[in-house]
Amino acid sequence: MARYPTFPTDLYNLDNEELKNLYSTLQTWSAVLINELDSRDLANEGSPSTNILTVTTVTSIGRPRKGDIIYSASAGKFRGYVSLGSETSWQDLN
């Protein structure tokens, strides 16, 4: 998951009350935005992929994602990257 920058807290040495309030509001918005971005990233990571690639062997895929589909030219078969409990592996689809 991506790491998003937070609003710095070490600049809070402000004398003006209005600036303190503005700074506090910006920190709050920053936290809300980061929370929303993290939630979006988690949802995207959990959604299946629709990539269909042609490869010689399944080891050609560096970082497969659950739901990837490939055509293995060496085996002459379509394969899917599926999750079986805690294990993920390439399985023949045909």
DSSP file (Angstrom, degrees, kcal/mol; ACC not computed):
  #  RESIDUE AA STRUCTURE BP1 BP2  ACC     N-H-->O    O-->H-N    N-H-->O    O-->H-N    TCO  KAPPA ALPHA  PHI   PSI    X-CA   Y-CA   Z-CA
    1    1 A M              0   0    0      0, 0.0    37,-0.1     0, 0.0     2,-0.0   0.000 360.0 360.0 360.0 145.7    0.0    0.0    0.0
    2    2 A A        -     0   0    0     35,-0.1     2,-0.6     1,-0.1    39,-0.1  -0.312 360.0-133.2 -68.3 151.3    1.2    3.5   -0.8
    3    3 A R        -     0   0    0     -2,-0.0    -1,-0.1    35,-0.0    31,-0.0  -0.944  22.3-157.7-107.8 116.4    2.4    5.8    2.0
    4    4 A Y        -     0   0    0     -2,-0.6     2,-0.1    30,-0.1    30,-0.0  -0.706  22.5-106.5 -95.8 144.8    0.9    9.2    1.8
    5    5 A P        -     0   0    0      0, 0.0     2,-0.3     0, 0.0    -1,-0.1  -0.385  30.5-142.2 -70.2 145.1    2.5   12.3    3.4
    6    6 A T        -     0   0    0     -2,-0.1    21,-0.1     1,-0.0     3,-0.1  -0.683  29.4 -93.3-101.0 159.8    1.0   13.7    6.5
    7    7 A F        -     0   0    0     -2,-0.3    -1,-0.0    20,-0.2    24,-0.0  -0.577  53.2-105.9 -71.5 130.7    0.8   17.4    7.3
    8    8 A P        -     0   0    0      0, 0.0     3,-0.2     0, 0.0    -1,-0.1  -0.256  26.6-164.6 -63.3 143.1    3.8   18.3    9.4
    9    9 A T  S >  S+     0   0    0      1,-0.1     3,-0.9     2,-0.1    -2,-0.0   0.542  76.5  77.0-101.8  -9.9    3.3   18.8   13.1
   10   10 A D  T 3  S+     0   0    0      1,-0.2     3,-0.3     2,-0.1    -1,-0.1   0.507  82.7  67.5 -82.0  -2.1    6.5   20.6   13.9
   11   11 A L  T 3   +     0   0    0     -3,-0.2    -1,-0.2     1,-0.2    -2,-0.1   0.199  67.0 106.8 -96.0  16.0    5.4   23.9   12.4
   12   12 A Y    <   +     0   0    0     -3,-0.9     2,-2.1     1,-0.2    -1,-0.2   0.348  39.5 108.4 -81.8   7.9    2.8   24.4   15.1
   13   13 A N        +     0   0    0     -3,-0.3     2,-0.4     2,-0.0    -1,-0.2  -0.449  47.8 145.0 -82.7  66.9    4.7   27.2   16.8
   14   14 A L        -     0   0    0     -2,-2.1    -2,-0.0     1,-0.1     6,-0.0  -0.861  39.6-164.2-108.8 140.6    2.3   29.9   15.7
   15   15 A D        +     0   0    0     -2,-0.4     2,-0.3     4,-0.0    -1,-0.1   0.791  67.5  85.3 -91.2 -31.6    1.4   32.9   17.8
   16   16 A N     >  -     0   0    0      1,-0.1     4,-2.0     2,-0.0     5,-0.1  -0.580  68.6-147.6 -78.1 128.0   -1.8   34.0   15.9
   17   17 A E  H  > S+     0   0    0     -2,-0.3     4,-2.2     1,-0.2     5,-0.2   0.864  98.3  53.9 -64.4 -37.7   -5.0   32.2   17.0
   18   18 A E  H  > S+     0   0    0      1,-0.2     4,-2.4     2,-0.2    -1,-0.2   0.904 108.8  49.0 -64.5 -40.2   -6.5   32.3   13.5
   19   19 A L  H  > S+     0   0    0      2,-0.2     4,-2.8     1,-0.2    -2,-0.2   0.885 109.1  53.1 -66.1 -38.0   -3.4   30.7   12.0
   20   20 A K  H  X S+     0   0    0     -4,-2.0     4,-2.4     2,-0.2    -2,-0.2   0.924 110.7  47.0 -61.0 -44.0   -3.5   28.0   14.7
   21   21 A N  H  X S+     0   0    0     -4,-2.2     4,-2.3     2,-0.2    -2,-0.2   0.913 113.1  48.3 -64.4 -43.0   -7.1   27.2   13.8
   22   22 A L  H  X S+     0   0    0     -4,-2.4     4,-2.5     2,-0.2    -2,-0.2   0.922 112.3  49.2 -62.1 -44.4   -6.3   27.1   10.1
   23   23 A Y  H  X S+     0   0    0     -4,-2.8     4,-2.2     1,-0.2    -2,-0.2   0.908 110.6  50.0 -62.8 -42.7   -3.4   24.8   10.8
   24   24 A S  H  X S+     0   0    0     -4,-2.4     4,-2.1     2,-0.2    -1,-0.2   0.904 110.3  50.7 -62.4 -41.7   -5.5   22.5   12.9
   25   25 A T  H  X S+     0   0    0     -4,-2.3     4,-2.6     1,-0.2    -2,-0.2   0.907 109.4  50.7 -62.9 -42.6   -8.2   22.4   10.2
   26   26 A L  H  X S+     0   0    0     -4,-2.5     4,-2.4     1,-0.2    -2,-0.2   0.895 108.9  51.5 -62.9 -40.3   -5.5   21.5    7.6
   27   27 A Q  H  X S+     0   0    0     -4,-2.2     4,-2.2     2,-0.2    -1,-0.2   0.907 110.5  49.1 -62.2 -41.4   -4.2   18.7    9.8
   28   28 A T  H  X S+     0   0    0     -4,-2.1     4,-2.2     2,-0.2    -2,-0.2   0.934 112.2  47.0 -64.3 -47.0   -7.7   17.3   10.1
   29   29 A W  H  X S+     0   0    0     -4,-2.6     4,-2.7     1,-0.2    -1,-0.2   0.892 110.5  54.0 -61.2 -39.5   -8.4   17.4    6.4
   30   30 A S  H  X S+     0   0    0     -4,-2.4     4,-2.5     1,-0.2    -1,-0.2   0.920 108.9  47.8 -60.8 -44.6   -5.0   15.8    5.8
   31   31 A A  H  X S+     0   0    0     -4,-2.2     4,-2.1     2,-0.2    -1,-0.2   0.895 112.7  48.8 -64.4 -40.6   -5.9   12.9    8.1
   32   32 A V  H  X S+     0   0    0     -4,-2.2     4,-2.4     2,-0.2    -2,-0.2   0.923 111.9  49.0 -65.1 -44.3   -9.3   12.4    6.4
   33   33 A L  H  X S+     0   0    0     -4,-2.7     4,-2.6     1,-0.2    -2,-0.2   0.922 110.9  49.3 -62.2 -45.1   -7.8   12.5    3.0
   34   34 A I  H  X S+     0   0    0     -4,-2.5     4,-2.6     1,-0.2    -1,-0.2   0.902 110.4  51.5 -61.9 -40.7   -5.1   10.0    3.9
   35   35 A N  H  X S+     0   0    0     -4,-2.1     4,-2.3     2,-0.2    -1,-0.2   0.920 111.1  47.5 -61.4 -44.1   -7.8    7.7    5.4
   36   36 A E  H  X S+     0   0    0     -4,-2.4     4,-2.3     2,-0.2    -2,-0.2   0.905 112.5  48.9 -64.1 -42.1   -9.8    7.9    2.2
   37   37 A L  H  X S+     0   0    0     -4,-2.6     4,-2.5     2,-0.2    -2,-0.2   0.903 111.2  49.6 -64.9 -41.3   -6.8    7.2    0.0
   38   38 A D  H  X S+     0   0    0     -4,-2.6     4,-2.3     2,-0.2    -2,-0.2   0.902 110.8  50.1 -63.7 -40.6   -5.8    4.2    2.2
   39   39 A S  H  X S+     0   0    0     -4,-2.3     4,-2.0     2,-0.2    -2,-0.2   0.912 111.1  49.0 -63.4 -42.6   -9.4    2.8    2.0
   40   40 A R  H  X S+     0   0    0     -4,-2.3     4,-2.4     2,-0.2    -2,-0.2   0.915 110.4  50.9 -62.2 -43.2   -9.4    3.2   -1.8
   41   41 A D  H  X S+     0   0    0     -4,-2.5     4,-2.4     1,-0.2    -2,-0.2   0.903 109.4  50.3 -63.0 -41.7   -6.0    1.4   -2.0
   42   42 A L  H  X S+     0   0    0     -4,-2.3     4,-1.5     1,-0.2    -1,-0.2   0.896 110.8  49.5 -63.2 -39.6   -7.2   -1.5    0.1
   43   43 A A  H  X S+     0   0    0     -4,-2.0     4,-0.7     1,-0.2    -2,-0.2   0.900 112.0  48.2 -66.1 -40.4  -10.3   -1.8   -2.1
   44   44 A N  H >< S+     0   0    0     -4,-2.4     3,-0.6     1,-0.2    -2,-0.2   0.886 109.9  51.6 -67.6 -38.5   -8.2   -1.8   -5.3
   45   45 A E  H 3< S+     0   0    0     -4,-2.4    -1,-0.2     1,-0.2    -2,-0.2   0.814 110.6  49.8 -67.4 -29.0   -5.8   -4.4   -3.9
   46   46 A G  H 3< S+     0   0    0     -4,-1.5    -1,-0.2    -5,-0.2    -2,-0.2   0.581  92.1  93.3 -86.4 -10.3   -8.7   -6.7   -3.0
   47   47 A S  S << S-     0   0    0     -4,-0.7    19,-0.0    -3,-0.6    -3,-0.0  -0.612  83.6-106.1 -86.3 145.2  -10.4   -6.5   -6.4
   48   48 A P        -     0   0    0      0, 0.0    19,-0.2     0, 0.0     2,-0.2  -0.288  30.6-123.7 -68.9 152.7   -9.6   -9.1   -9.0
   49   49 A S        -     0   0    0     17,-1.3     0, 0.0    16,-0.1     0, 0.0  -0.527  10.2-157.8 -89.3 159.3   -7.4   -8.3  -12.0
   50   50 A T        +     0   0    0     -2,-0.2     2,-0.3    18,-0.1    18,-0.1   0.041  42.5 138.4-124.7  25.6   -8.4   -8.7  -15.6
   51   51 A N        -     0   0    0      1,-0.0    18,-2.7    19,-0.0     2,-0.5  -0.555  30.6-170.8 -72.8 131.2   -4.9   -8.9  -17.2
   52   52 A I  E     +a   69   0A   0     -2,-0.3     2,-0.3    16,-0.2    18,-0.3  -0.968  14.3 174.9-122.8 114.1   -4.6  -11.6  -19.9
   53   53 A L  E     -a   70   0A   0     16,-1.4    18,-3.1    -2,-0.5     2,-0.6  -0.825  29.7-133.0-117.6 153.5   -1.0  -12.1  -20.9
   54   54 A T  E     +a   71   0A   0     -2,-0.3     2,-0.3    16,-0.2    18,-0.2  -0.948  38.0 165.7-104.6 124.2    0.8  -14.5  -23.3
   55   55 A V  E     -a   72   0A   0     16,-2.4    18,-3.4    -2,-0.6    19,-0.4  -0.897  45.4-131.2-134.1 161.8    3.9  -15.9  -21.7
   56   56 A T  S    S-     0   0    0      1,-0.3    18,-1.5    -2,-0.3     2,-0.3   0.922  96.0  -0.7 -76.6 -47.5    6.3  -18.8  -22.4
   57   57 A T  S >  S-     0   0    0     16,-0.1     3,-1.9    17,-0.1    -1,-0.3  -0.950  73.0-113.4-138.0 159.4    6.1  -20.0  -18.8
   58   58 A V  G >  S+     0   0    0     -2,-0.3     3,-1.5     1,-0.3    -1,-0.0   0.725 111.2  71.6 -66.4 -19.9    4.3  -18.8  -15.7
   59   59 A T  G 3  S+     0   0    0      1,-0.3    -1,-0.3    -4,-0.0     0, 0.0   0.613  80.4  76.2 -71.1  -8.9    7.6  -17.9  -14.1
   60   60 A S  G <  S+     0   0    0     -3,-1.9     2,-0.7     2,-0.0    -1,-0.3   0.704  76.9  86.6 -70.8 -19.1    7.8  -15.0  -16.6
   61   61 A I    <   -     0   0    0     -3,-1.5    -6,-0.0    -4,-0.2    -1,-0.0  -0.743  63.1-167.3 -86.5 117.3    5.2  -13.1  -14.4
   62   62 A G  S    S+     0   0    0     -2,-0.7    -1,-0.2     1,-0.2    -2,-0.0   0.945  77.5   9.8 -71.5 -49.9    7.1  -11.2  -11.8
   63   63 A R  S    S-     0   0    0      2,-0.0    -1,-0.2     0, 0.0     2,-0.0  -0.680  77.6-168.6-134.6  78.8    4.3  -10.2   -9.4
   64   64 A P        -     0   0    0      0, 0.0     2,-0.3     0, 0.0     3,-0.0  -0.340   9.8-145.0 -68.8 151.8    1.0  -11.9  -10.3
   65   65 A R    >   -     0   0    0      1,-0.0     3,-2.5    -2,-0.0    16,-0.2  -0.882  32.7 -87.7-114.8 149.3   -2.2  -10.7   -8.7
   66   66 A K  T 3  S+     0   0    0     -2,-0.3   -17,-1.3     1,-0.3    16,-0.2  -0.323 117.9  28.8 -52.6 126.5   -5.1  -12.9   -7.6
   67   67 A G  T 3  S+     0   0    0     14,-3.1    -1,-0.3     1,-0.3    15,-0.1   0.280  83.2 141.8 101.4 -10.1   -7.4  -13.1  -10.7
   68   68 A D    <   -     0   0    0     -3,-2.5    13,-2.6    13,-0.3     2,-0.4  -0.378  34.6-157.8 -63.2 142.8   -4.7  -12.7  -13.4
   69   69 A I  E     +aB  52  80A   0    -18,-2.7   -16,-1.4    11,-0.2     2,-0.3  -0.986  13.9 176.5-124.1 135.3   -5.2  -14.9  -16.4
   70   70 A I  E     -aB  53  79A   0      9,-2.9     9,-2.8    -2,-0.4     2,-0.6  -0.911  29.9-131.6-131.9 160.3   -2.4  -15.9  -18.8
   71   71 A Y  E     -aB  54  78A   0    -18,-3.1   -16,-2.4    -2,-0.3     2,-0.9  -0.971  22.8-148.7-110.3 115.8   -2.0  -18.1  -21.8
   72   72 A S  E  >> -aB  55  77A   0      5,-3.1     4,-2.1    -2,-0.6     5,-1.3  -0.749   9.1-167.7 -87.0 107.3    1.1  -20.3  -21.3
   73   73 A A  T  45S+     0   0    0    -18,-3.4   -17,-0.2    -2,-0.9    -1,-0.2   0.847  85.9  54.1 -65.0 -34.6    2.5  -20.9  -24.8
   74   74 A S  T  45S+     0   0    0    -18,-1.5    -1,-0.2   -19,-0.4   -17,-0.1   0.858 119.6  32.2 -69.9 -33.8    4.8  -23.7  -23.6
   75   75 A A  T  45S-     0   0    0    -19,-0.3    -2,-0.2     2,-0.2    -1,-0.2   0.631  99.8-132.6 -94.8 -16.4    1.9  -25.6  -22.1
   76   76 A G  T  <5 +     0   0    0     -4,-2.1     2,-0.3     1,-0.2    -3,-0.2   0.821  68.0 112.3  68.3  31.1   -0.7  -24.5  -24.6
   77   77 A K  E   < -B   72   0A   0     -5,-1.3    -5,-3.1    16,-0.0     2,-0.4  -0.943  69.9-118.6-135.9 153.4   -3.2  -23.7  -21.8
   78   78 A F  E     -B   71   0A   0     -2,-0.3    15,-2.8    -7,-0.2    16,-0.7  -0.738  35.9-168.4 -83.7 140.7   -4.9  -20.8  -20.1
   79   79 A R  E     -BC  70  92A   0     -9,-2.8    -9,-2.9    -2,-0.4     2,-0.4  -0.973   9.5-153.9-132.7 148.1   -4.0  -20.5  -16.5
   80   80 A G  E     -BC  69  91A   0     11,-2.8    11,-2.8    -2,-0.4     2,-0.9  -0.943  19.3-128.5-121.9 143.6   -5.4  -18.4  -13.7
   81   81 A Y  E     + C   0  90A   0    -13,-2.6   -14,-3.1    -2,-0.4   -13,-0.3  -0.802  45.3 173.5 -91.0 105.6   -3.7  -17.1  -10.5
   82   82 A V  E     - C   0  89A   0      7,-2.3     7,-2.2    -2,-0.9     2,-0.5  -0.766  32.3-125.4-119.5 158.3   -6.1  -18.2   -7.8
   83   83 A S  E     - C   0  88A   0     -2,-0.3     2,-0.6     5,-0.2     5,-0.3  -0.900  18.3-175.5-105.0 124.6   -6.2  -18.3   -4.1
   84   84 A L  E >   - C   0  87A   0      3,-3.8     3,-1.6    -2,-0.5     2,-0.5  -0.835  66.9 -60.6-117.8  90.2   -6.9  -21.6   -2.3
   85   85 A G  T 3  S-     0   0    0     -2,-0.6     0, 0.0     1,-0.3     0, 0.0  -0.608 120.3 -14.8  71.4-121.5   -7.1  -20.7    1.4
   86   86 A S  T 3  S+     0   0    0     -2,-0.5     2,-0.4    -3,-0.1    -1,-0.3   0.427 125.7  82.5 -94.0   1.1   -3.8  -19.2    2.4
   87   87 A E  E <   -C   84   0A   0     -3,-1.6    -3,-3.8     2,-0.0     2,-0.4  -0.881  57.4-165.8-110.8 136.0   -2.0  -20.4   -0.8
   88   88 A T  E     +C   83   0A   0     -2,-0.4     2,-0.3    -5,-0.3    -5,-0.2  -0.960  22.5 147.8-117.4 140.0   -2.0  -18.7   -4.2
   89   89 A S  E     -C   82   0A   0     -7,-2.2    -7,-2.3    -2,-0.4     2,-0.4  -0.979  50.4 -85.4-159.9 166.5   -0.8  -20.5   -7.3
   90   90 A W  E     -C   81   0A   0     -2,-0.3     2,-0.4    -9,-0.2    -9,-0.2  -0.695  45.6-172.9 -80.4 128.8   -1.3  -20.8  -11.1
   91   91 A Q  E     -C   80   0A   0    -11,-2.8   -11,-2.8    -2,-0.4     2,-0.1  -0.949  29.2-105.9-124.0 144.4   -4.1  -23.3  -12.0
   92   92 A D  E     -C   79   0A   0     -2,-0.4   -13,-0.3   -13,-0.2   -15,-0.0  -0.456  25.3-167.2 -64.7 137.3   -5.1  -24.6  -15.4
   93   93 A L              0   0    0    -15,-2.8   -14,-0.2    -2,-0.1    -1,-0.1   0.614 360.0 360.0-101.8 -17.2   -8.4  -23.1  -16.6
   94   94 A N              0   0    0    -16,-0.7   -15,-0.1     0, 0.0    -1,-0.1   0.414 360.0 360.0-119.6 360.0   -9.1  -25.5  -19.5
